[in-house]
């Protein structure tokens, strides 16, 4: 096929990106943060749109240094309850625009016995993001699709939240206070004979310094999904995802105890209640973690989402499962 060299080149980009040493979110003492701006994968057909509401929860209760569990220093554990609301709309067959707002119902650090206070809790609006996804290739005969996205994230909430007259730690603030620039690549291949679908998604977040001069590092996330029908209106997917997060930066230089490399296995199940309404669940299982310095590691997390789709004029021509449309 004439497009094979191009597709091969894009797969090479994914392979190289997965090995890139890029920057990271500070994770000294919190259970991490959901990766926002991810509700729309690929480009929708013209005139179609969707609204997605997602709840995510994650808890951490073990310290790691490198890939080894060590005794906690001063933080015993942490957790968050995170909510996001996003909308996506296809202004043409090639261009889909998306916007997302995030909110932390709570973001908590629990300290070791004897520490005062016993815990610190942040909450509030997080960030607003906007993305433009441009379809570069869509071949209905061979079921190949390639879409590139570019966008930015802007802080809505405060990064200097206080409780009881004291400034909360960075790790429980609802936002970083800085602007992020984002790029994504979405690659899809469908196999109609077997009903199997394969997806590759690559995201890069380039972060800037907040007004205090603190710059959270860049993030590279690379995912590979396999998806198949498991029953009437049911789809299952298995995701393998890597997250590479390098050190943060102050004006004086790199922050030593920041940065990590993680690998997750994430089973996902979606159910189409109707053509226009989809419920999806996902479990994040860390299978490898490596941290620079002693940091609070990840444990099992989960997400549940509700997707309301509209303008479904070309629904029957799209063989992707609902969560990927």
VOMAR-892927 format. One record per atom (N, C-alpha, C): x, y, z; residue in three letters. Coordinates in steps of 0.2 Angstrom, whole numbers, padded with zeros to 4 digits, always signed. Example, Ala and Ser with C-alpha at 12.3 -4.5 7.8 and 13.67 -1.06 7.14 Angstrom:
REM residues 2
+0066-0028+0039ALA
+0062-0022+0039ALA
+0066-0016+0039ALA
+0064-0011+0035SER
+0068-0005+0036SER
+0064+0000+0039SER
//
This chain:
REM residues 325
+0004-0006+0000UNK
+0000+0000+0000UNK
+0004+0006+0000UNK
+0003+0011-0004UNK
+0007+0017-0005UNK
+0008+0021+0002UNK
+0004+0020+0007UNK
+0004+0024+0013UNK
+0009+0020+0018UNK
+0011+0014+0017UNK
+0014+0010+0021UNK
+0021+0014+0024UNK
+0025+0017+0020UNK
+0031+0020+0022UNK
+0029+0026+0027UNK
+0024+0029+0026UNK
+0022+0035+0030UNK
+0020+0032+0037UNK
+0016+0026+0037UNK
+0013+0023+0043UNK
+0019+0020+0047UNK
+0024+0017+0043UNK
+0030+0015+0047UNK
+0034+0020+0050UNK
+0034+0026+0047UNK
+0038+0031+0050UNK
+0035+0034+0056UNK
+0028+0034+0056UNK
+0024+0036+0062UNK
+0025+0031+0068UNK
+0025+0024+0066UNK
+0027+0020+0072UNK
+0034+0020+0074UNK
+0038+0022+0070UNK
+0045+0024+0073UNK
+0045+0030+0077UNK
+0041+0035+0076UNK
+0041+0040+0080UNK
+0038+0038+0087UNK
+0033+0034+0088UNK
+0031+0031+0094UNK
+0036+0027+0098UNK
+0040+0023+0094UNK
+0045+0019+0097UNK
+0051+0024+0100UNK
+0053+0029+0096UNK
+0058+0034+0099UNK
+0055+0038+0105UNK
+0049+0040+0104UNK
+0046+0044+0110UNK
+0045+0040+0116UNK
+0044+0034+0116UNK
+0043+0030+0122UNK
+0050+0029+0126UNK
+0055+0030+0122UNK
+0062+0030+0126UNK
+0065+0037+0128UNK
+0061+0042+0126UNK
+0064+0049+0127UNK
+0064+0051+0135UNK
+0069+0054+0137UNK
+0070+0056+0144UNK
+0067+0063+0145UNK
+0061+0064+0146UNK
+0058+0070+0147UNK
+0056+0072+0154UNK
+0053+0078+0155UNK
+0052+0081+0162UNK
+0046+0078+0165UNK
+0044+0080+0171UNK
+0039+0077+0176UNK
+0036+0081+0180UNK
+0030+0078+0183UNK
+0026+0081+0188UNK
+0029+0080+0195UNK
+0029+0085+0199UNK
+0032+0083+0206UNK
+0028+0078+0209UNK
+0031+0073+0212UNK
+0027+0067+0215UNK
+0030+0065+0222UNK
+0034+0070+0225UNK
+0037+0068+0232UNK
+0032+0065+0236UNK
+0026+0068+0237UNK
+0022+0066+0243UNK
+0015+0066+0241UNK
+0013+0065+0235UNK
+0006+0064+0233UNK
+0005+0058+0229UNK
-0001+0056+0228UNK
-0003+0050+0224UNK
-0003+0051+0216UNK
+0000+0057+0214UNK
+0000+0058+0207UNK
-0006+0062+0205UNK
-0007+0063+0199UNK
-0012+0067+0196UNK
-0015+0064+0190UNK
-0022+0064+0188UNK
-0024+0062+0182UNK
-0021+0066+0176UNK
-0020+0062+0171UNK
-0018+0066+0165UNK
-0024+0069+0161UNK
-0025+0075+0161UNK
-0030+0078+0158UNK
-0030+0079+0151UNK
-0036+0081+0148UNK
-0036+0083+0141UNK
-0036+0076+0137UNK
-0039+0071+0139UNK
-0038+0065+0135UNK
-0045+0061+0133UNK
-0050+0065+0134UNK
-0056+0062+0133UNK
-0058+0061+0125UNK
-0055+0065+0121UNK
-0056+0064+0114UNK
-0050+0061+0111UNK
-0051+0055+0108UNK
-0046+0051+0104UNK
-0048+0051+0097UNK
-0043+0054+0093UNK
-0044+0054+0086UNK
-0049+0060+0084UNK
-0051+0060+0078UNK
-0056+0065+0075UNK
-0063+0062+0074UNK
-0068+0066+0076UNK
-0075+0063+0075UNK
-0077+0065+0068UNK
-0082+0062+0065UNK
-0085+0064+0059UNK
-0089+0070+0060UNK
-0089+0074+0054UNK
-0091+0081+0054UNK
-0099+0081+0057UNK
-0100+0086+0062UNK
-0106+0087+0065UNK
-0107+0083+0071UNK
-0103+0078+0072UNK
-0104+0074+0078UNK
-0100+0077+0084UNK
-0103+0076+0090UNK
-0099+0078+0096UNK
-0101+0074+0102UNK
-0098+0075+0108UNK
-0099+0072+0114UNK
-0097+0076+0120UNK
-0100+0074+0125UNK
-0099+0077+0132UNK
-0097+0071+0137UNK
-0091+0072+0140UNK
-0089+0067+0144UNK
-0088+0069+0151UNK
-0091+0066+0156UNK
-0089+0067+0163UNK
-0086+0061+0166UNK
-0080+0062+0170UNK
-0076+0057+0172UNK
-0074+0058+0180UNK
-0075+0053+0184UNK
-0073+0053+0191UNK
-0067+0048+0191UNK
-0061+0051+0195UNK
-0055+0047+0195UNK
-0053+0047+0203UNK
-0051+0041+0205UNK
-0048+0041+0212UNK
-0042+0037+0212UNK
-0037+0039+0216UNK
-0031+0035+0217UNK
-0028+0036+0224UNK
-0025+0031+0227UNK
-0022+0032+0233UNK
-0015+0029+0233UNK
-0011+0032+0237UNK
-0004+0029+0238UNK
-0002+0028+0245UNK
+0001+0023+0247UNK
+0003+0021+0253UNK
+0010+0018+0254UNK
+0014+0018+0249UNK
+0021+0015+0249UNK
+0026+0020+0246UNK
+0032+0021+0250UNK
+0037+0025+0247UNK
+0042+0021+0243UNK
+0044+0024+0238UNK
+0049+0020+0234UNK
+0055+0024+0233UNK
+0061+0021+0233UNK
+0067+0024+0230UNK
+0070+0020+0225UNK
+0071+0023+0219UNK
+0072+0019+0213UNK
+0066+0014+0212UNK
+0067+0008+0212UNK
+0061+0003+0211UNK
+0060-0001+0218UNK
+0063+0001+0223UNK
+0063-0002+0230UNK
+0058+0001+0235UNK
+0054-0002+0238UNK
+0050+0000+0243UNK
+0054+0002+0250UNK
+0053+0008+0252UNK
+0057+0010+0258UNK
+0053+0013+0263UNK
+0055+0014+0270UNK
+0051+0017+0275UNK
+0049+0024+0273UNK
+0043+0026+0275UNK
+0041+0033+0274UNK
+0045+0038+0278UNK
+0046+0044+0275UNK
+0049+0049+0278UNK
+0045+0053+0283UNK
+0041+0057+0280UNK
+0036+0061+0285UNK
+0029+0060+0282UNK
+0028+0058+0276UNK
+0021+0057+0273UNK
+0019+0050+0273UNK
+0014+0048+0276UNK
+0012+0041+0276UNK
+0008+0038+0270UNK
+0004+0043+0267UNK
+0001+0041+0261UNK
-0003+0047+0258UNK
-0007+0046+0253UNK
-0011+0051+0250UNK
-0016+0049+0246UNK
-0021+0053+0244UNK
-0026+0051+0239UNK
-0029+0057+0236UNK
-0033+0056+0230UNK
-0037+0062+0227UNK
-0043+0059+0225UNK
-0048+0064+0224UNK
-0054+0063+0221UNK
-0055+0068+0216UNK
-0055+0066+0209UNK
-0054+0071+0204UNK
-0060+0070+0199UNK
-0063+0076+0197UNK
-0068+0076+0192UNK
-0066+0080+0186UNK
-0068+0078+0180UNK
-0067+0082+0174UNK
-0073+0082+0170UNK
-0074+0087+0166UNK
-0080+0088+0162UNK
-0077+0091+0155UNK
-0079+0087+0150UNK
-0076+0089+0143UNK
-0081+0089+0138UNK
-0080+0093+0133UNK
-0084+0093+0127UNK
-0080+0093+0120UNK
-0082+0089+0115UNK
-0078+0088+0109UNK
-0083+0089+0103UNK
-0081+0092+0098UNK
-0086+0093+0092UNK
-0082+0094+0086UNK
-0084+0090+0081UNK
-0081+0090+0074UNK
-0083+0096+0070UNK
-0079+0101+0069UNK
-0081+0106+0064UNK
-0081+0104+0057UNK
-0077+0099+0056UNK
-0076+0096+0049UNK
-0075+0089+0049UNK
-0074+0086+0044UNK
-0072+0079+0044UNK
-0065+0078+0046UNK
-0061+0083+0046UNK
-0054+0083+0048UNK
-0052+0086+0054UNK
-0056+0090+0057UNK
-0055+0094+0063UNK
-0060+0093+0068UNK
-0058+0091+0074UNK
-0062+0091+0080UNK
-0059+0095+0086UNK
-0063+0100+0089UNK
-0061+0104+0094UNK
-0063+0101+0101UNK
-0059+0102+0106UNK
-0061+0099+0113UNK
-0059+0104+0118UNK
-0063+0104+0123UNK
-0062+0108+0129UNK
-0063+0104+0135UNK
-0059+0106+0141UNK
-0060+0102+0147UNK
-0059+0106+0153UNK
-0063+0105+0158UNK
-0062+0108+0165UNK
-0061+0103+0170UNK
-0057+0104+0175UNK
-0055+0099+0180UNK
-0057+0102+0187UNK
-0058+0097+0192UNK
-0060+0099+0199UNK
-0057+0094+0203UNK
-0054+0096+0209UNK
-0052+0091+0214UNK
-0057+0092+0220UNK
-0061+0087+0221UNK
-0065+0087+0227UNK
-0061+0087+0233UNK
-0055+0083+0233UNK
-0050+0083+0238UNK
-0044+0080+0236UNK
-0038+0082+0239UNK
-0032+0080+0237UNK
-0028+0080+0243UNK
-0026+0075+0246UNK
-0024+0074+0253UNK
-0017+0071+0254UNK
-0014+0073+0259UNK
-0008+0070+0262UNK
-0009+0068+0269UNK
-0007+0062+0271UNK
-0008+0059+0277UNK
-0001+0058+0280UNK
+0001+0061+0286UNK
+0007+0061+0289UNK
+0008+0055+0293UNK
+0015+0054+0295UNK
+0017+0049+0299UNK
+0014+0050+0306UNK
+0013+0045+0311UNK
+0011+0046+0317UNK
+0015+0051+0321UNK
+0012+0055+0325UNK
+0015+0060+0329UNK
+0016+0067+0325UNK
+0015+0067+0319UNK
+0016+0073+0315UNK
+0010+0078+0316UNK
+0011+0084+0316UNK
+0006+0089+0317UNK
+0007+0094+0311UNK
+0001+0095+0307UNK
-0005+0092+0307UNK
-0005+0085+0305UNK
-0010+0081+0306UNK
-0010+0074+0304UNK
-0011+0073+0297UNK
-0014+0078+0294UNK
-0015+0078+0286UNK
-0016+0085+0284UNK
-0015+0086+0277UNK
-0016+0092+0274UNK
-0021+0090+0268UNK
-0026+0095+0267UNK
-0031+0093+0261UNK
-0032+0100+0257UNK
-0031+0099+0251UNK
-0032+0104+0246UNK
-0039+0102+0242UNK
-0042+0107+0239UNK
-0048+0106+0234UNK
-0049+0112+0230UNK
-0053+0111+0225UNK
-0055+0117+0221UNK
-0054+0116+0214UNK
-0055+0121+0210UNK
-0055+0121+0202UNK
-0047+0119+0201UNK
-0046+0115+0196UNK
-0040+0114+0193UNK
-0038+0118+0187UNK
-0039+0115+0181UNK
-0037+0118+0175UNK
-0042+0118+0170UNK
-0041+0122+0165UNK
-0045+0122+0159UNK
-0040+0121+0153UNK
-0042+0116+0148UNK
-0038+0115+0143UNK
-0042+0115+0136UNK
-0039+0117+0131UNK
-0042+0117+0124UNK
-0037+0113+0119UNK
-0040+0109+0115UNK
-0036+0105+0110UNK
-0040+0105+0103UNK
-0036+0106+0098UNK
-0038+0105+0091UNK
-0035+0098+0089UNK
-0039+0093+0087UNK
-0037+0087+0084UNK
-0038+0087+0076UNK
-0032+0086+0072UNK
-0033+0086+0065UNK
-0031+0080+0062UNK
-0036+0077+0058UNK
-0035+0070+0055UNK
-0030+0071+0049UNK
-0025+0067+0049UNK
-0020+0067+0044UNK
-0021+0061+0039UNK
-0025+0056+0042UNK
-0026+0050+0037UNK
-0032+0046+0040UNK
-0037+0045+0035UNK
-0042+0040+0037UNK
-0044+0036+0031UNK
-0042+0030+0031UNK
-0043+0025+0025UNK
-0049+0020+0028UNK
-0055+0021+0025UNK
-0060+0016+0027UNK
-0060+0009+0025UNK
-0056+0009+0019UNK
-0055+0002+0016UNK
-0050-0002+0020UNK
-0045+0001+0022UNK
-0040-0003+0026UNK
-0040-0002+0034UNK
-0045+0003+0036UNK
-0046+0004+0043UNK
-0040+0007+0046UNK
-0036+0011+0043UNK
-0031+0015+0046UNK
-0033+0022+0048UNK
-0031+0025+0053UNK
-0032+0032+0055UNK
-0026+0035+0059UNK
-0025+0041+0057UNK
-0019+0045+0061UNK
-0022+0052+0062UNK
-0022+0054+0068UNK
-0024+0061+0070UNK
-0019+0064+0075UNK
-0017+0070+0074UNK
-0013+0074+0078UNK
-0016+0080+0081UNK
-0015+0081+0088UNK
-0018+0086+0091UNK
-0013+0091+0095UNK
-0015+0097+0095UNK
-0011+0102+0098UNK
-0016+0106+0103UNK
-0013+0108+0109UNK
-0017+0112+0113UNK
-0014+0115+0119UNK
-0017+0118+0124UNK
-0014+0121+0130UNK
-0019+0120+0136UNK
-0015+0120+0141UNK
-0019+0120+0148UNK
-0018+0126+0152UNK
-0023+0129+0155UNK
-0022+0135+0158UNK
-0025+0134+0165UNK
-0022+0137+0170UNK
-0024+0136+0177UNK
-0030+0140+0179UNK
-0035+0137+0181UNK
-0041+0141+0184UNK
-0041+0142+0191UNK
-0039+0137+0195UNK
-0039+0137+0202UNK
-0032+0140+0205UNK
-0032+0140+0211UNK
-0026+0143+0214UNK
-0020+0138+0215UNK
-0014+0140+0215UNK
-0008+0136+0217UNK
-0005+0138+0223UNK
-0009+0143+0227UNK
-0006+0145+0233UNK
-0012+0145+0238UNK
-0015+0139+0238UNK
-0021+0138+0243UNK
-0019+0137+0250UNK
-0022+0140+0255UNK
-0021+0140+0262UNK
-0026+0136+0266UNK
-0024+0133+0271UNK
-0029+0130+0276UNK
-0026+0132+0283UNK
-0031+0135+0287UNK
-0029+0137+0294UNK
-0023+0142+0294UNK
-0023+0146+0289UNK
-0018+0151+0289UNK
-0011+0149+0287UNK
-0010+0143+0284UNK
-0004+0140+0282UNK
-0004+0138+0275UNK
+0001+0140+0271UNK
+0001+0138+0264UNK
+0001+0130+0263UNK
-0003+0127+0259UNK
-0003+0120+0258UNK
+0003+0118+0254UNK
+0006+0112+0255UNK
+0011+0109+0251UNK
+0010+0109+0243UNK
+0015+0109+0239UNK
+0013+0109+0232UNK
+0009+0103+0230UNK
+0011+0098+0233UNK
+0008+0091+0231UNK
+0000+0091+0232UNK
-0003+0095+0236UNK
-0010+0095+0237UNK
-0013+0101+0234UNK
-0010+0106+0231UNK
-0013+0111+0228UNK
-0017+0109+0222UNK
-0023+0112+0220UNK
-0027+0109+0215UNK
-0024+0111+0208UNK
-0019+0115+0207UNK
-0017+0117+0201UNK
-0009+0119+0201UNK
-0005+0118+0196UNK
+0002+0120+0196UNK
+0003+0128+0196UNK
-0003+0131+0193UNK
-0002+0138+0192UNK
+0002+0140+0186UNK
+0003+0135+0182UNK
+0007+0137+0175UNK
+0003+0134+0169UNK
+0005+0137+0164UNK
+0002+0135+0157UNK
+0006+0129+0154UNK
+0002+0124+0152UNK
+0006+0118+0148UNK
+0004+0119+0141UNK
+0009+0117+0137UNK
+0007+0116+0129UNK
+0007+0108+0128UNK
+0003+0106+0124UNK
+0002+0099+0123UNK
+0002+0097+0116UNK
+0004+0091+0114UNK
+0004+0088+0108UNK
+0002+0081+0109UNK
-0002+0078+0104UNK
-0004+0071+0104UNK
-0004+0068+0097UNK
-0003+0061+0097UNK
-0003+0058+0091UNK
-0008+0051+0092UNK
-0013+0050+0088UNK
-0017+0045+0089UNK
-0017+0040+0082UNK
-0015+0034+0083UNK
-0015+0029+0078UNK
-0020+0024+0079UNK
-0024+0022+0074UNK
-0029+0017+0074UNK
-0028+0012+0068UNK
-0029+0005+0070UNK
-0030+0000+0065UNK
-0035-0005+0067UNK
-0040-0005+0062UNK
-0045-0010+0063UNK
-0045-0017+0059UNK
-0046-0022+0062UNK
-0046-0029+0059UNK
-0053-0031+0059UNK
-0057-0030+0053UNK
-0064-0032+0053UNK
-0065-0039+0053UNK
-0060-0043+0051UNK
-0062-0050+0050UNK
-0062-0053+0057UNK
-0059-0051+0062UNK
-0059-0053+0069UNK
-0062-0049+0074UNK
-0064-0043+0072UNK
-0067-0038+0077UNK
-0062-0035+0082UNK
-0056-0036+0080UNK
-0050-0033+0085UNK
-0048-0026+0082UNK
-0047-0022+0087UNK
-0045-0015+0085UNK
-0038-0013+0089UNK
-0034-0010+0086UNK
-0027-0008+0089UNK
-0026-0001+0089UNK
-0024+0002+0095UNK
-0024+0009+0095UNK
-0017+0011+0098UNK
-0014+0016+0096UNK
-0008+0019+0099UNK
-0009+0026+0101UNK
-0007+0029+0107UNK
-0009+0036+0108UNK
-0002+0038+0112UNK
+0000+0044+0109UNK
+0006+0047+0112UNK
+0004+0054+0114UNK
+0006+0056+0121UNK
+0005+0063+0123UNK
+0011+0066+0126UNK
+0012+0072+0124UNK
+0018+0076+0127UNK
+0015+0082+0130UNK
+0017+0084+0136UNK
+0015+0090+0139UNK
+0021+0094+0141UNK
+0022+0100+0138UNK
+0028+0104+0139UNK
+0025+0110+0144UNK
+0029+0110+0150UNK
+0026+0114+0155UNK
+0031+0121+0156UNK
+0028+0126+0158UNK
+0031+0132+0159UNK
+0031+0134+0166UNK
+0035+0139+0168UNK
+0036+0140+0175UNK
+0030+0144+0178UNK
+0028+0143+0184UNK
+0022+0147+0187UNK
+0025+0153+0189UNK
+0020+0158+0192UNK
+0023+0165+0194UNK
+0028+0164+0200UNK
+0028+0159+0203UNK
+0034+0158+0208UNK
+0040+0156+0206UNK
+0041+0155+0199UNK
+0047+0152+0196UNK
+0048+0145+0197UNK
+0043+0141+0199UNK
+0043+0134+0199UNK
+0041+0131+0193UNK
+0045+0127+0190UNK
+0042+0123+0183UNK
+0042+0116+0184UNK
+0036+0113+0184UNK
+0035+0106+0184UNK
+0037+0103+0177UNK
+0040+0098+0178UNK
+0044+0095+0172UNK
+0039+0093+0166UNK
+0041+0092+0160UNK
+0037+0089+0155UNK
+0035+0082+0156UNK
+0030+0080+0153UNK
+0027+0073+0153UNK
+0027+0070+0147UNK
+0029+0063+0146UNK
+0028+0059+0140UNK
+0024+0053+0142UNK
+0018+0052+0139UNK
+0014+0046+0140UNK
+0012+0043+0134UNK
+0014+0036+0134UNK
+0013+0032+0128UNK
+0009+0026+0129UNK
+0003+0025+0126UNK
-0001+0020+0127UNK
-0003+0016+0121UNK
-0003+0009+0122UNK
-0005+0005+0117UNK
-0012+0001+0119UNK
-0017+0001+0115UNK
-0023-0002+0117UNK
-0025-0008+0112UNK
-0028-0013+0115UNK
-0031-0018+0111UNK
-0038-0019+0113UNK
-0043-0019+0108UNK
-0050-0018+0110UNK
-0054-0023+0106UNK
-0059-0026+0109UNK
-0063-0031+0105UNK
-0070-0031+0108UNK
-0075-0033+0104UNK
-0082-0034+0107UNK
-0082-0040+0112UNK
-0086-0039+0117UNK
-0087-0045+0122UNK
-0094-0047+0123UNK
-0099-0044+0119UNK
-0106-0045+0120UNK
-0110-0039+0117UNK
-0116-0040+0116UNK
-0120-0035+0113UNK
-0119-0028+0117UNK
-0117-0023+0114UNK
-0116-0017+0117UNK
-0110-0016+0122UNK
-0106-0021+0122UNK
-0101-0021+0127UNK
-0094-0022+0123UNK
-0089-0018+0125UNK
-0083-0018+0123UNK
-0078-0018+0128UNK
-0072-0022+0127UNK
-0067-0022+0132UNK
-0060-0020+0129UNK
-0056-0017+0133UNK
-0050-0015+0130UNK
-0044-0016+0136UNK
-0038-0018+0133UNK
-0033-0018+0138UNK
-0027-0014+0136UNK
-0025-0009+0140UNK
-0020-0004+0139UNK
-0014-0005+0143UNK
-0008-0004+0139UNK
-0002-0004+0142UNK
+0001+0003+0141UNK
+0002+0007+0147UNK
+0004+0014+0147UNK
+0010+0015+0150UNK
+0015+0019+0147UNK
+0021+0021+0151UNK
+0020+0029+0152UNK
+0022+0031+0158UNK
+0023+0038+0160UNK
+0030+0040+0162UNK
+0033+0044+0158UNK
+0040+0046+0160UNK
+0039+0054+0162UNK
+0042+0055+0168UNK
+0041+0061+0171UNK
+0048+0063+0174UNK
+0051+0068+0172UNK
+0058+0070+0174UNK
+0058+0075+0180UNK
+0063+0078+0182UNK
+0064+0082+0187UNK
+0060+0089+0186UNK
+0058+0092+0191UNK
+0055+0099+0191UNK
+0061+0104+0191UNK
+0060+0110+0190UNK
+0065+0115+0190UNK
+0063+0121+0194UNK
+0068+0123+0199UNK
+0067+0130+0202UNK
+0072+0134+0198UNK
+0072+0141+0200UNK
+0077+0145+0197UNK
+0084+0143+0199UNK
+0085+0140+0205UNK
+0092+0138+0207UNK
+0094+0131+0203UNK
+0089+0128+0200UNK
+0091+0122+0197UNK
+0086+0116+0198UNK
+0088+0110+0196UNK
+0083+0104+0196UNK
+0082+0103+0203UNK
+0075+0101+0204UNK
+0073+0098+0211UNK
+0075+0091+0211UNK
+0079+0089+0216UNK
+0082+0082+0216UNK
+0077+0077+0217UNK
+0072+0077+0222UNK
+0067+0072+0223UNK
+0061+0073+0219UNK
+0062+0072+0213UNK
+0056+0073+0208UNK
+0058+0068+0202UNK
+0053+0066+0198UNK
+0054+0062+0192UNK
+0053+0055+0193UNK
+0050+0052+0188UNK
+0049+0045+0189UNK
+0048+0042+0182UNK
+0048+0035+0182UNK
+0046+0031+0176UNK
+0041+0026+0178UNK
+0035+0025+0175UNK
+0030+0020+0177UNK
+0027+0017+0171UNK
+0025+0011+0173UNK
+0022+0007+0168UNK
+0015+0004+0171UNK
+0010+0005+0167UNK
+0003+0003+0170UNK
+0000-0002+0165UNK
-0004-0007+0168UNK
-0008-0011+0164UNK
-0015-0009+0166UNK
-0019-0007+0161UNK
-0026-0004+0163UNK
-0031-0008+0159UNK
-0035-0012+0162UNK
-0041-0015+0159UNK
-0047-0010+0158UNK
-0051-0010+0153UNK
-0056-0005+0152UNK
-0062-0009+0150UNK
-0068-0007+0152UNK
-0074-0010+0150UNK
-0079-0004+0148UNK
-0082-0004+0143UNK
-0087+0001+0141UNK
-0094-0003+0139UNK
-0099+0001+0140UNK
-0106-0002+0139UNK
-0110+0004+0135UNK
-0113+0002+0129UNK
-0117+0007+0126UNK
-0124+0006+0128UNK
-0126+0010+0133UNK
-0133+0010+0135UNK
-0138+0011+0129UNK
-0136+0016+0125UNK
-0140+0017+0119UNK
-0134+0020+0114UNK
-0137+0021+0108UNK
-0132+0024+0103UNK
-0129+0030+0106UNK
-0132+0034+0110UNK
-0130+0041+0112UNK
-0127+0041+0119UNK
-0127+0035+0123UNK
-0125+0036+0130UNK
-0121+0030+0131UNK
-0115+0031+0133UNK
-0110+0026+0135UNK
-0107+0027+0142UNK
-0106+0021+0145UNK
-0103+0021+0152UNK
-0097+0017+0151UNK
-0091+0020+0154UNK
-0085+0016+0154UNK
-0081+0016+0161UNK
-0078+0011+0162UNK
-0074+0010+0168UNK
-0067+0008+0166UNK
-0062+0010+0170UNK
-0055+0009+0169UNK
-0051+0008+0176UNK
-0047+0003+0176UNK
-0043+0002+0182UNK
-0036+0002+0180UNK
-0032+0006+0184UNK
-0025+0007+0183UNK
-0021+0003+0188UNK
-0017-0002+0185UNK
-0013-0006+0189UNK
-0005-0005+0188UNK
-0002-0002+0193UNK
+0006-0001+0191UNK
+0009-0008+0191UNK
+0013-0009+0186UNK
+0017-0015+0186UNK
+0025-0014+0186UNK
+0026-0008+0185UNK
+0034-0006+0186UNK
+0034+0002+0188UNK
+0038+0003+0193UNK
+0039+0010+0195UNK
+0046+0011+0197UNK
+0049+0017+0195UNK
+0056+0019+0197UNK
+0055+0027+0198UNK
+0058+0029+0204UNK
+0058+0035+0206UNK
+0065+0038+0208UNK
+0066+0044+0206UNK
+0072+0048+0208UNK
+0072+0051+0215UNK
+0075+0047+0219UNK
+0074+0049+0226UNK
+0068+0046+0229UNK
+0067+0047+0236UNK
+0062+0043+0240UNK
+0055+0047+0238UNK
+0051+0044+0235UNK
+0044+0047+0233UNK
+0038+0042+0235UNK
+0033+0045+0235UNK
+0027+0041+0236UNK
+0025+0038+0230UNK
+0024+0031+0230UNK
+0022+0028+0224UNK
+0015+0027+0222UNK
+0013+0024+0216UNK
+0006+0023+0214UNK
+0004+0016+0217UNK
-0002+0016+0218UNK
-0006+0010+0219UNK
-0012+0009+0214UNK
-0016+0004+0215UNK
-0021+0004+0210UNK
-0026+0010+0211UNK
-0028+0012+0205UNK
-0033+0018+0204UNK
-0038+0016+0200UNK
-0044+0020+0199UNK
-0049+0018+0195UNK
-0052+0025+0192UNK
-0056+0024+0187UNK
-0060+0029+0184UNK
-0066+0027+0181UNK
-0072+0031+0182UNK
-0078+0029+0179UNK
-0080+0035+0175UNK
-0083+0034+0169UNK
-0085+0040+0165UNK
-0091+0039+0161UNK
-0095+0044+0160UNK
-0101+0044+0156UNK
-0100+0049+0150UNK
-0102+0046+0144UNK
-0101+0049+0138UNK
-0108+0050+0135UNK
-0110+0056+0133UNK
-0116+0058+0130UNK
-0114+0060+0123UNK
-0116+0056+0118UNK
-0114+0058+0111UNK
-0120+0061+0107UNK
-0119+0065+0102UNK
-0125+0068+0099UNK
-0122+0070+0091UNK
-0127+0071+0087UNK
-0126+0071+0080UNK
-0123+0065+0077UNK
-0126+0059+0078UNK
-0123+0053+0076UNK
-0125+0051+0069UNK
-0124+0055+0064UNK
-0126+0054+0058UNK
-0122+0048+0054UNK
-0116+0047+0056UNK
-0112+0042+0053UNK
-0110+0037+0058UNK
-0114+0036+0063UNK
-0112+0031+0068UNK
-0110+0024+0065UNK
-0115+0022+0061UNK
-0114+0015+0058UNK
-0108+0014+0054UNK
-0105+0019+0051UNK
-0099+0018+0047UNK
-0093+0018+0051UNK
-0093+0018+0058UNK
-0087+0019+0062UNK
-0087+0012+0066UNK
-0081+0008+0065UNK
-0081+0002+0068UNK
-0077+0002+0075UNK
-0075+0008+0077UNK
-0072+0009+0083UNK
-0077+0008+0089UNK
-0075+0006+0094UNK
-0079+0005+0100UNK
-0081+0012+0102UNK
-0087+0013+0106UNK
-0089+0020+0107UNK
-0084+0024+0111UNK
-0080+0021+0116UNK
-0076+0025+0120UNK
-0070+0028+0116UNK
-0069+0026+0110UNK
-0064+0028+0106UNK
-0066+0032+0100UNK
-0073+0034+0100UNK
-0076+0038+0095UNK
-0076+0045+0097UNK
//
